[in-house]
């Protein structure tokens, strides 16, 4: 396969087009012009605003921040091959996110914003991929609208501020698929090989789900464009480039081989338990949610909010006209496959989580933007409709809040206001912004981008609420108290490690867990019998001859105080949902 323009015809007899704007007749002229610098400035504001303004969250984020901290602390190559969590082996996920976060910690220190730098930069990478993909397809203005929709959507806005795997997976998978389409459009082997390199990194970001999603999208796209089974097989053979496959293996295989050699159980645990059995809903331990097939449908609306109110126009969008050529039709089909197939896969999988949806957002946003362009930017009333619907929902919310009697007892203080007062203010401003955005959209031109005012205000609401809730969702304040008041005591956790998972990160050391009932430490504990992390009540009581402190979650406090472990301990401090006991 040659690097330059090729003379072959692909599997359906189509001559590869020349690329660039000639690939498809542009519909972007039907959209208002927005400069690229404004897209990047807006994206940077959404991604970096408040990135380190709240503590590392318990549960997932605490786990994924502690692992790279322990990698750096261990100072051995084995710790970079087999991740460790709270001092025990943790093989549920591949290591790329941990490596990048450890690099961030090494460069910038173990700060909250440094922990979240990888997902933040991944979100910005998605913006760049969408812009580049759209420009290459002759849809630059639609791509700019799509990039703004993507980065300001409620789901992406949240996921770019939390240390989790899905934003990194989204960037790498989106790049792999975008490059794959460029290969289909131009026939350049370098595009296919670059696509496989990105796919290999996606494998190292979140495992074989990346390969499955890539394969599903490619299979569906070839199936709907080939025209016949014979043409499909001919088209498929064109993708089997030996150098591309070797590149994928060269990047992805070394870690898998090294991990299998370092930890003998790795192959079964990672390939079977974490991938096959998770999909079938039989993974051990069963620590994930299983929902109905339609679980993701309402969450699509939430993740793309406020732009999701434009989704009905995608369902009714006019097909590309014949004058726009075959490449316009193929682009439309590719975009549909690129977000519908992952959505379908997640829907049939037994394991479900709302954050999986972020992977479908880039191409869903681009497909929606192209649909809006084909509908000639909609009529003024249709452009106003999303804002009016959001305003109506806000009005209903205001009425409900006003009718609801104020709650007695403790209340969150957000921006100096009681919880109910802040909710009234937040919804009231959202109502005003929705009406303003609707009016701006009705004016035409750049007015549609007025809907960006809504997610801008929502980001302020979310960040301020998280800051107020921090004592209940992060152990940062408890850690600060322990460092000041009890620096010489051995700190223990009680039962549920995940609910206090940020505490080892802030105290800079693994913490023993009394009467451990942790799902995330389940396999590490089994692989290392006799470890010092899992502590029985008997061993804990024997340790009371020395100075110690125990952190207990409120939901477990009654059981704890009725257990033998509570003997000789007294309550001394409470932060959020945690109580501290000392001897």
QUIJO-V901065 format. One record per residue. N is the residue number from 1. RES is the residue in three letters. SS is DSSP state (2 for helix, 1 for strand, 0 for the rest). PHI is phi in radians with two decimals (999 if undefined). BURIAL is b if it has 16 or more other C-alpha atoms within 10 Angstrom, else e. Layout:
BEGIN
n res ss phi burial
N RES SS PHI BURIAL
N RES SS PHI BURIAL
END
This chain:
BEGIN
n res ss phi burial
1 UNK 0 999 e
2 UNK 0 -1.56 e
3 UNK 0 -1.33 e
4 UNK 0 -1.32 e
5 UNK 0 -0.97 e
6 UNK 0 -1.93 e
7 UNK 0 -1.76 e
8 UNK 0 -1.25 e
9 UNK 1 -1.91 e
10 UNK 0 -1.41 b
11 UNK 0 -1.06 b
12 UNK 0 -1.82 b
13 UNK 0 1.42 e
14 UNK 0 -1.60 e
15 UNK 1 -1.31 e
16 UNK 0 -1.00 b
17 UNK 0 -1.26 b
18 UNK 0 -1.42 e
19 UNK 0 1.54 b
20 UNK 2 1.20 b
21 UNK 2 -1.17 e
22 UNK 2 -1.35 e
23 UNK 2 -1.09 b
24 UNK 0 -2.57 b
25 UNK 0 -1.08 b
26 UNK 0 -1.22 b
27 UNK 0 -1.78 b
28 UNK 2 -1.14 b
29 UNK 2 -1.11 e
30 UNK 2 -1.41 b
31 UNK 0 -1.79 b
32 UNK 0 -1.15 b
33 UNK 0 -1.40 e
34 UNK 0 -2.28 b
35 UNK 0 -1.20 e
36 UNK 2 -1.08 e
37 UNK 2 -1.09 e
38 UNK 2 -1.23 e
39 UNK 2 -1.07 b
40 UNK 2 -1.15 b
41 UNK 2 -1.11 e
42 UNK 2 -1.08 b
43 UNK 2 -1.08 b
44 UNK 2 -1.09 b
45 UNK 2 -1.10 e
46 UNK 2 -1.12 b
47 UNK 2 -1.41 b
48 UNK 2 -1.62 b
49 UNK 0 -1.10 e
50 UNK 0 1.24 b
51 UNK 0 -1.07 b
52 UNK 0 -1.98 b
53 UNK 0 -1.45 e
54 UNK 0 -2.39 b
55 UNK 0 -1.18 b
56 UNK 0 -1.01 b
57 UNK 0 -1.36 b
58 UNK 0 -1.22 b
59 UNK 0 1.18 b
60 UNK 2 -1.01 b
61 UNK 2 -1.13 b
62 UNK 2 -1.07 b
63 UNK 2 -1.09 b
64 UNK 2 -1.38 b
65 UNK 2 -1.53 b
66 UNK 2 -1.24 b
67 UNK 2 -1.05 b
68 UNK 2 -1.14 b
69 UNK 2 -1.10 b
70 UNK 2 -1.22 b
71 UNK 2 -1.04 b
72 UNK 2 -1.16 b
73 UNK 2 -1.19 e
74 UNK 2 -1.15 e
75 UNK 0 1.24 e
76 UNK 0 -2.11 e
77 UNK 2 -1.18 e
78 UNK 2 -1.07 e
79 UNK 2 -1.18 b
80 UNK 2 -1.53 b
81 UNK 2 -1.62 b
82 UNK 0 -1.88 b
83 UNK 0 -1.04 b
84 UNK 1 -2.16 b
85 UNK 1 -2.11 b
86 UNK 0 0.91 b
87 UNK 0 1.48 b
88 UNK 1 -2.11 b
89 UNK 1 -1.01 b
90 UNK 0 -2.44 b
91 UNK 0 -2.06 b
92 UNK 0 -1.24 b
93 UNK 0 -2.28 b
94 UNK 0 -1.23 b
95 UNK 0 -1.69 b
96 UNK 2 -1.03 b
97 UNK 2 -1.10 b
98 UNK 2 -1.12 b
99 UNK 2 -1.08 b
100 UNK 2 -1.14 b
101 UNK 2 -1.22 b
102 UNK 2 -1.09 b
103 UNK 2 -1.08 b
104 UNK 2 -1.08 b
105 UNK 2 -1.08 b
106 UNK 2 -1.11 e
107 UNK 2 -1.47 e
108 UNK 2 -2.08 e
109 UNK 0 1.57 e
110 UNK 0 -1.55 b
111 UNK 0 -1.66 e
112 UNK 2 -1.07 b
113 UNK 2 -1.16 b
114 UNK 2 -1.19 b
115 UNK 2 -1.11 b
116 UNK 0 -1.72 b
117 UNK 2 -1.16 b
118 UNK 2 -1.08 b
119 UNK 2 -1.14 b
120 UNK 2 -1.13 b
121 UNK 2 -1.19 b
122 UNK 2 -1.12 b
123 UNK 2 -1.11 b
124 UNK 2 -1.14 b
125 UNK 2 -1.07 b
126 UNK 2 -1.07 b
127 UNK 2 -1.03 b
128 UNK 2 -1.09 b
129 UNK 2 -1.14 b
130 UNK 2 -1.09 b
131 UNK 2 -1.10 b
132 UNK 2 -1.16 b
133 UNK 2 -1.10 b
134 UNK 2 -1.13 b
135 UNK 2 -1.11 b
136 UNK 2 -1.13 b
137 UNK 0 -1.57 b
138 UNK 0 1.33 b
139 UNK 0 -2.23 b
140 UNK 2 -1.09 b
141 UNK 2 -1.22 b
142 UNK 2 -1.09 b
143 UNK 2 -1.15 b
144 UNK 2 -1.19 b
145 UNK 2 -1.10 b
146 UNK 2 -1.09 b
147 UNK 2 -1.08 b
148 UNK 2 -1.18 b
149 UNK 2 -1.04 b
150 UNK 2 -1.09 b
151 UNK 2 -1.26 b
152 UNK 2 -1.74 b
153 UNK 0 -1.11 b
154 UNK 2 -1.02 b
155 UNK 2 -1.15 b
156 UNK 2 -1.16 b
157 UNK 2 -1.01 b
158 UNK 2 -1.28 b
159 UNK 2 -1.19 b
160 UNK 0 -1.30 b
161 UNK 0 -1.89 b
162 UNK 0 -2.32 b
163 UNK 0 -1.33 b
164 UNK 0 -2.52 b
165 UNK 0 -1.34 b
166 UNK 2 -1.24 b
167 UNK 2 -1.21 b
168 UNK 2 -1.14 b
169 UNK 2 -1.00 b
170 UNK 2 -1.04 b
171 UNK 2 -1.10 b
172 UNK 2 -1.27 b
173 UNK 2 -1.19 b
174 UNK 2 -1.08 b
175 UNK 2 -1.10 b
176 UNK 2 -1.07 b
177 UNK 2 -1.23 b
178 UNK 2 -1.09 b
179 UNK 2 -1.18 b
180 UNK 2 -1.10 b
181 UNK 2 -1.16 b
182 UNK 2 -1.10 b
183 UNK 2 -1.11 b
184 UNK 2 -1.10 b
185 UNK 2 -1.40 b
186 UNK 2 -1.98 b
187 UNK 0 1.33 b
188 UNK 0 -1.44 b
189 UNK 2 -1.11 b
190 UNK 2 -1.06 b
191 UNK 2 -1.17 b
192 UNK 2 -1.15 b
193 UNK 2 -1.21 b
194 UNK 2 -1.12 b
195 UNK 2 -1.06 b
196 UNK 2 -1.20 b
197 UNK 2 -1.13 b
198 UNK 2 -1.13 b
199 UNK 2 -1.12 b
200 UNK 2 -1.08 b
201 UNK 2 -1.16 b
202 UNK 2 -1.11 b
203 UNK 2 -1.07 b
204 UNK 2 -1.35 b
205 UNK 2 -1.49 b
206 UNK 2 -2.56 b
207 UNK 0 1.64 b
208 UNK 0 -1.30 b
209 UNK 2 -1.05 b
210 UNK 2 -1.12 b
211 UNK 2 -1.14 b
212 UNK 2 -1.13 e
213 UNK 2 -1.11 b
214 UNK 2 -1.06 b
215 UNK 2 -1.13 e
216 UNK 2 -1.11 b
217 UNK 2 -1.12 b
218 UNK 2 -1.10 b
219 UNK 2 -1.05 e
220 UNK 2 -1.13 b
221 UNK 2 -1.11 b
222 UNK 2 -1.13 b
223 UNK 2 -1.15 b
224 UNK 2 -1.46 e
225 UNK 2 -1.91 b
226 UNK 2 -1.28 b
227 UNK 0 1.67 e
228 UNK 0 -2.74 e
229 UNK 2 -1.10 e
230 UNK 2 -1.14 e
231 UNK 2 -1.14 b
232 UNK 2 -1.08 b
233 UNK 2 -1.15 e
234 UNK 2 -1.13 b
235 UNK 2 -1.14 b
236 UNK 2 -1.12 b
237 UNK 2 -1.09 e
238 UNK 2 -1.10 e
239 UNK 0 -1.51 b
240 UNK 0 -1.54 e
241 UNK 0 -1.52 e
242 UNK 2 -0.99 e
243 UNK 2 -1.15 e
244 UNK 2 -1.13 b
245 UNK 2 -1.16 b
246 UNK 2 -1.12 e
247 UNK 2 -1.11 b
248 UNK 2 -1.03 b
249 UNK 2 -1.15 e
250 UNK 2 -1.10 e
251 UNK 2 -1.50 b
252 UNK 2 -1.53 b
253 UNK 2 -1.24 e
254 UNK 2 -0.95 e
255 UNK 2 -1.14 b
256 UNK 2 -1.06 b
257 UNK 2 -1.19 e
258 UNK 2 -1.08 e
259 UNK 2 -1.14 b
260 UNK 2 -1.14 b
261 UNK 2 -1.33 e
262 UNK 2 -1.36 e
263 UNK 0 -2.22 e
264 UNK 0 -0.97 e
265 UNK 0 -1.42 e
266 UNK 2 -0.97 b
267 UNK 2 -1.01 b
268 UNK 2 -1.15 e
269 UNK 2 -1.09 b
270 UNK 2 -1.35 b
271 UNK 2 -1.37 e
272 UNK 2 -1.59 e
273 UNK 2 -1.16 b
274 UNK 2 -1.46 b
275 UNK 2 -1.97 b
276 UNK 2 -1.18 e
277 UNK 2 -1.21 b
278 UNK 2 -1.12 b
279 UNK 2 -1.08 b
280 UNK 2 -1.43 e
281 UNK 0 1.36 b
282 UNK 0 -2.13 e
283 UNK 0 -1.14 b
284 UNK 0 -2.01 e
285 UNK 0 -1.38 e
286 UNK 0 -1.51 e
287 UNK 0 -2.03 e
288 UNK 0 -2.38 e
289 UNK 1 -1.57 e
290 UNK 0 -2.02 e
291 UNK 0 -2.11 e
292 UNK 0 -1.22 e
293 UNK 0 -1.08 e
294 UNK 0 -1.59 e
295 UNK 2 -0.86 b
296 UNK 2 -1.51 b
297 UNK 2 -1.09 e
298 UNK 2 -1.17 e
299 UNK 2 -1.28 e
300 UNK 2 -1.04 b
301 UNK 2 -1.12 b
302 UNK 2 -1.24 b
303 UNK 2 -1.16 b
304 UNK 0 -1.72 b
305 UNK 0 -1.06 b
306 UNK 0 -1.58 b
307 UNK 2 -1.24 b
308 UNK 2 -1.10 b
309 UNK 2 -1.23 b
310 UNK 2 -1.62 b
311 UNK 2 -1.00 b
312 UNK 2 -0.97 e
313 UNK 2 -1.26 b
314 UNK 2 -1.20 b
315 UNK 2 -1.15 e
316 UNK 0 -1.82 e
317 UNK 0 -1.14 b
318 UNK 0 -1.18 e
319 UNK 0 -1.24 e
320 UNK 0 -0.99 b
321 UNK 0 -1.28 e
322 UNK 2 -1.03 e
323 UNK 2 -1.14 e
324 UNK 2 -1.38 e
325 UNK 0 1.59 e
326 UNK 2 -1.11 b
327 UNK 2 -1.15 b
328 UNK 2 -1.16 b
329 UNK 2 -1.16 b
330 UNK 2 -1.14 b
331 UNK 2 -1.07 b
332 UNK 2 -1.06 b
333 UNK 2 -1.19 b
334 UNK 2 -1.09 b
335 UNK 2 -1.07 b
336 UNK 2 -1.09 b
337 UNK 2 -1.11 b
338 UNK 2 -1.20 b
339 UNK 2 -2.02 b
340 UNK 2 -1.29 b
341 UNK 2 -1.14 b
342 UNK 2 -1.05 b
343 UNK 2 -1.08 b
344 UNK 2 -1.14 e
345 UNK 2 -1.08 b
346 UNK 2 -1.08 b
347 UNK 2 -1.22 b
348 UNK 2 -1.52 b
349 UNK 0 -1.21 b
350 UNK 0 -1.22 b
351 UNK 0 -1.44 b
352 UNK 1 -2.29 b
353 UNK 0 -2.68 e
354 UNK 2 -1.09 e
355 UNK 2 -1.27 b
356 UNK 2 -1.04 b
357 UNK 2 -1.11 b
358 UNK 2 -1.05 b
359 UNK 2 -1.17 b
360 UNK 2 -1.63 b
361 UNK 2 -1.19 b
362 UNK 2 -1.04 b
363 UNK 2 -1.33 b
364 UNK 2 -1.12 b
365 UNK 2 -1.13 b
366 UNK 2 -1.19 b
367 UNK 2 -1.09 b
368 UNK 2 -1.13 b
369 UNK 2 -1.09 b
370 UNK 2 -1.16 b
371 UNK 2 -1.12 b
372 UNK 2 -1.11 b
373 UNK 2 -1.13 b
374 UNK 2 -1.20 b
375 UNK 0 -1.58 b
376 UNK 0 0.94 e
377 UNK 0 1.18 b
378 UNK 0 1.16 b
379 UNK 0 -1.37 e
380 UNK 2 -0.95 b
381 UNK 2 -1.15 e
382 UNK 2 -1.19 b
383 UNK 2 -1.16 b
384 UNK 2 -1.42 b
385 UNK 2 -1.01 b
386 UNK 2 -0.99 b
387 UNK 2 -1.12 b
388 UNK 2 -1.18 b
389 UNK 2 -1.16 e
390 UNK 2 -1.11 b
391 UNK 2 -1.08 b
392 UNK 2 -1.11 e
393 UNK 2 -1.11 e
394 UNK 2 -1.11 b
395 UNK 2 -1.11 b
396 UNK 2 -1.07 e
397 UNK 2 -1.10 b
398 UNK 2 -1.10 b
399 UNK 2 -1.08 e
400 UNK 2 -1.10 e
401 UNK 2 -1.15 b
402 UNK 2 -1.20 e
403 UNK 2 -1.32 e
404 UNK 0 -1.35 e
405 UNK 0 -1.21 e
406 UNK 0 -1.03 e
407 UNK 0 -1.40 e
408 UNK 0 -1.50 e
409 UNK 0 1.62 e
410 UNK 0 -1.18 e
411 UNK 0 -2.47 e
412 UNK 0 -1.12 e
413 UNK 1 -1.84 b
414 UNK 1 -2.09 b
415 UNK 0 0.93 e
416 UNK 0 1.38 e
417 UNK 1 -2.02 e
418 UNK 1 -1.08 e
419 UNK 2 -0.93 b
420 UNK 2 -1.18 b
421 UNK 2 -1.12 e
422 UNK 2 -1.13 b
423 UNK 2 -1.07 b
424 UNK 2 -1.10 b
425 UNK 2 -1.11 e
426 UNK 2 -1.09 b
427 UNK 2 -1.22 b
428 UNK 2 -1.09 b
429 UNK 2 -1.16 e
430 UNK 2 -1.08 b
431 UNK 2 -1.06 b
432 UNK 2 -1.11 e
433 UNK 2 -1.17 b
434 UNK 2 -1.12 b
435 UNK 2 -1.16 b
436 UNK 2 -1.11 b
437 UNK 2 -1.10 b
438 UNK 2 -1.09 b
439 UNK 2 -1.11 b
440 UNK 2 -1.09 b
441 UNK 2 -1.08 b
442 UNK 2 -1.19 b
443 UNK 0 -1.38 e
444 UNK 0 1.41 b
445 UNK 2 1.03 e
446 UNK 2 -1.35 e
447 UNK 2 -1.03 b
448 UNK 2 -1.03 b
449 UNK 2 -1.27 b
450 UNK 2 -1.07 b
451 UNK 2 -1.12 b
452 UNK 2 -1.16 b
453 UNK 2 -1.10 b
454 UNK 2 -1.18 b
455 UNK 2 -1.13 b
456 UNK 2 -1.07 b
457 UNK 2 -1.21 e
458 UNK 2 -1.08 b
459 UNK 2 -1.13 b
460 UNK 2 -1.13 e
461 UNK 2 -1.03 b
462 UNK 2 -1.11 e
463 UNK 2 -1.17 b
464 UNK 2 -1.17 b
465 UNK 2 -1.17 b
466 UNK 2 -1.08 b
467 UNK 2 -1.08 b
468 UNK 2 -1.23 b
469 UNK 2 -1.50 b
470 UNK 2 -0.86 b
471 UNK 2 -1.02 b
472 UNK 2 -1.59 b
473 UNK 2 -2.09 b
474 UNK 0 -2.57 b
475 UNK 0 -1.68 b
476 UNK 2 -1.00 b
477 UNK 2 -1.21 b
478 UNK 2 -1.10 b
479 UNK 2 -1.09 b
480 UNK 2 -1.08 e
481 UNK 2 -1.12 e
482 UNK 2 -1.09 b
483 UNK 2 -1.13 e
484 UNK 2 -1.44 e
485 UNK 2 -1.60 e
486 UNK 0 -2.41 b
487 UNK 0 -1.19 e
488 UNK 0 -1.74 e
489 UNK 0 -1.70 b
490 UNK 1 -1.34 e
491 UNK 1 -1.65 b
492 UNK 1 -2.09 b
493 UNK 1 -1.87 b
494 UNK 1 -2.04 b
495 UNK 0 1.10 b
496 UNK 0 -1.55 b
497 UNK 0 -1.07 b
498 UNK 2 -1.03 b
499 UNK 2 -1.27 b
500 UNK 2 -2.32 b
501 UNK 0 -1.18 b
502 UNK 2 -1.42 b
503 UNK 2 -1.15 b
504 UNK 2 -1.01 b
505 UNK 2 -1.09 b
506 UNK 2 -1.35 b
507 UNK 2 -1.53 b
508 UNK 0 1.12 e
509 UNK 0 -2.92 b
510 UNK 0 -1.10 b
511 UNK 0 -2.12 b
512 UNK 1 -1.17 b
513 UNK 1 -2.08 b
514 UNK 1 -1.46 b
515 UNK 0 0.89 b
516 UNK 0 -1.09 b
517 UNK 0 -2.30 e
518 UNK 0 -1.71 b
519 UNK 0 -1.30 b
520 UNK 0 -1.28 b
521 UNK 0 -1.71 b
522 UNK 2 -1.00 b
523 UNK 2 -1.30 b
524 UNK 2 -1.06 b
525 UNK 2 -1.17 b
526 UNK 2 -1.21 e
527 UNK 2 -1.32 e
528 UNK 0 -2.17 e
529 UNK 0 -1.09 e
530 UNK 0 1.37 e
531 UNK 0 -1.22 e
532 UNK 0 -1.60 e
533 UNK 0 -1.53 b
534 UNK 1 -1.50 b
535 UNK 1 -2.05 b
536 UNK 0 -1.27 e
537 UNK 2 -1.08 b
538 UNK 2 -1.09 e
539 UNK 2 -1.17 e
540 UNK 2 -1.12 b
541 UNK 2 -1.10 b
542 UNK 2 -1.18 e
543 UNK 2 -1.40 e
544 UNK 2 -1.25 b
545 UNK 2 -1.22 e
546 UNK 0 -1.79 e
547 UNK 0 -1.32 e
548 UNK 1 -2.50 b
549 UNK 1 -2.47 b
550 UNK 1 -2.25 b
551 UNK 1 -1.79 b
552 UNK 1 -2.18 b
553 UNK 1 -1.27 b
554 UNK 2 -0.99 e
555 UNK 2 -1.18 e
556 UNK 2 -1.87 e
557 UNK 2 -1.15 b
558 UNK 2 -1.09 e
559 UNK 2 -1.13 e
560 UNK 2 -1.10 b
561 UNK 2 -1.17 e
562 UNK 0 -1.58 e
563 UNK 0 -1.69 e
564 UNK 2 -1.08 e
565 UNK 2 -1.13 b
566 UNK 2 -1.39 b
567 UNK 0 -1.05 e
568 UNK 0 1.39 e
569 UNK 0 -1.92 b
570 UNK 1 -2.31 e
571 UNK 1 -1.29 e
572 UNK 1 -2.23 e
573 UNK 1 -2.83 e
574 UNK 1 -2.42 b
575 UNK 1 -2.32 b
576 UNK 0 1.04 b
577 UNK 0 -1.80 b
578 UNK 1 -2.10 b
579 UNK 1 -2.12 b
580 UNK 1 -1.80 b
581 UNK 1 -2.06 b
582 UNK 1 -2.35 b
583 UNK 0 -1.72 b
END
